[in-house]
Amino acid sequence: MTASRQRLRPRRTERIPAVFWGAIRRTEDAGELVAALALWGIVALVFFQVLVRYVLLTGLSWPDELARYFHIAVVFLALGAVTRRQQHIRIEYFRRRLRSPALDRLSLLIEVGAAVVLAGGAMEIIRRLGGFRTPAMEMPLALFFFPTAFGFTLMAIESGRTWFAPRRVAAAGEPGVNEVFDRDTR
């Protein structure tokens, strides 16, 4: 039996990062599920608001406010999963023109730094908003910024994981030379 076949189970120290990344993945997937449900909530609230306004000839203020909160949740709760799949919006002009491993690493470092700064800024806004409430539903205004802080935190974690992921060298002519190898998306 070869040495590679003898070691079927990972060592205990190798399992800890796998458990951590598994928990992050489940959190990202849960955020994506909640974002999908919030999207359907937006559709239902807008339909309800149209029905109330044009059939019952009256207007309600709370469906608009709740739909706005759901929209914020949709955008930011899916941010970790979108970052894991490398499907988020980014400026690719220089990365396409100047392909190099150093530039890829620099862009990941900038992405991690921006996500950390934005998550910290969202947490500071949550702290400062304290007792302020929304006009229609009397919800705490800080509640609108929780998905923002959560999403940017997941983005920072996922970008950091990509930073430490093993790199692969593509064959000649294959698109994406020096891309980060991510077994989740391939």
N, C-alpha and C positions, 0 to 999 in steps of 0.2 A: 504494500500500500504506500502511495506517495505521501509526502508531507502535506500536500494541499488537500488530500482526501481525509487525512487524519483529523484535521481541525474543522469540524462541521459547524460547531457553535462559535459565535464570536466571543472574545474575551469579555469579561465584565466591564472593563474600561472602554471597550469598543461599543458596548450596548448603551451606555449612558447618553452619548450624543444621538444615537438612533432613537432612543426614547424621547429625548428633548425635541428633535426635529419632527418626530411623529406627532407630538403634542402640538407643535406649531402648525403642522399641516392640518390637523383636525380643527384647530382654531380658525385657520384660514378657510377651510371648507365650510365650517359653521357660519362664518361671516358671509361667505358667498351665498349660502342658503338663506340667511336672514335678509340679505340684499335682494335676492330674487322674490322673497315674500313681500318685502317693502315695495318692490316695483309693482307687484299685483295690487298692493294696498293703494298705491298712487292711482292706478287705473280705476279701482273701485271708488275711491274718494272723489275723483274728478267726475265719474259717471253719476255718483250720488249728488254732487253739487249741481251738475247740469239738470238732473231730474228735479231737484228741489227748486232751482231757480226758474226753470221754464215750464214746469208742470204745476207746481204749487205756488208759483209767482212770489216767492220769498227768497231771501238770501241768508246763508249762514256763514259765519266767519271762520269757524273752527276747522272745517274740512280743508280749506286752503292752507291754514297753518300746519296742520298735521301732514298734508301732502308735501309741503316744503321740508319738514323734518324727515320724512321718508326719502325724499330725494337726496338729502345730505347723507343719509344712511346707505343708500344704494351706491353712491359714488365712493365712499370711504371704507365701507365694510368689505368690499371686494378687492381693495387695493393690495392686500397681501397675496391673494391668489393670482391676481393679474401680474404682479411683480414676479412671482414664481414662474409663470409661463412666458415672461419677457414680452408681454403684450401691452404694456403701458406706454403712454406717449412720452417720447424723448426726442431730443434733437440729434439726428443721425448724420448730419452733413459731414462733420469732420471724421467720424468713425468710419464712414464709407470711403472717404478720400484717403485717409491716412491709416491704413490697417496696420496695427502693431499691438503686440501684447501689452506694452506699457500704456498705450492709450486706452485699451480696454480696462485695464486695472485702474487707471486714473478716473475714468468715467464711473466705474463702480464705487470708487472712493467718494467721488462727488455725490453720487446717488445716496450712499449711506449717510454722508454728512448732512445733506439736505433733508433727508427723512428724519434724522435725529433732531435737527433744529426745528423743523415744522412740528414734530410731535411735542417737543418741549414748549414751543409757542402755543400750541393748542392747550396743553396742560396749564400754562400760565393764564390763558384766557378763561379757562374753566375756574381757576382759583379766584380770579378777579371778579367774575360775574356774580359769585356768591348768591345773594338773595333776589336778584332780578328775575322777573317772570314775564312770560309772553302775554300779549294783551288778550287774546281770545280764549285760550285754554288754561291760562294761569300755570303753564308748565315752567319749571326752572329753565332759564335761558341757557344755563351751562349744559343742559342736556343735549343741545344742538351740537356741541363741540366734542362730546364723548366719542362718536364714531370717527371724527377727524383724528383725534389723538390715537385711538385704537388702530386705525388704518395706517397712519404714518409709522407707528411703532412696528406693526407687522411688516411694512415695507422695509424699514431699517433692518429688521432681523433677517428677512429673506434676501436682501441685497448683501448683507454680511455673510450669509451662508454661501451665496454665489461667489463672494470674494475668496472664501476658503476652499471652494470646491476644486477638485482636480481639473487641470486644463488638458485639452486634447488638441492634437495637431491634425488638421484635416489633410486629406490626400490632395495632391496637386489638382487644381481645377475645381475642387469641391467648394461650394459657396460657404462662407463663414469660417475662413481660416482663423485659427486661434480663438474660436468661440469657447465659451465656458461649457464644459460638458455637464449636462443636467439630465440624469436618467429619468426624471419625472416627465419631461416633455418630449422625449424621443422614443 
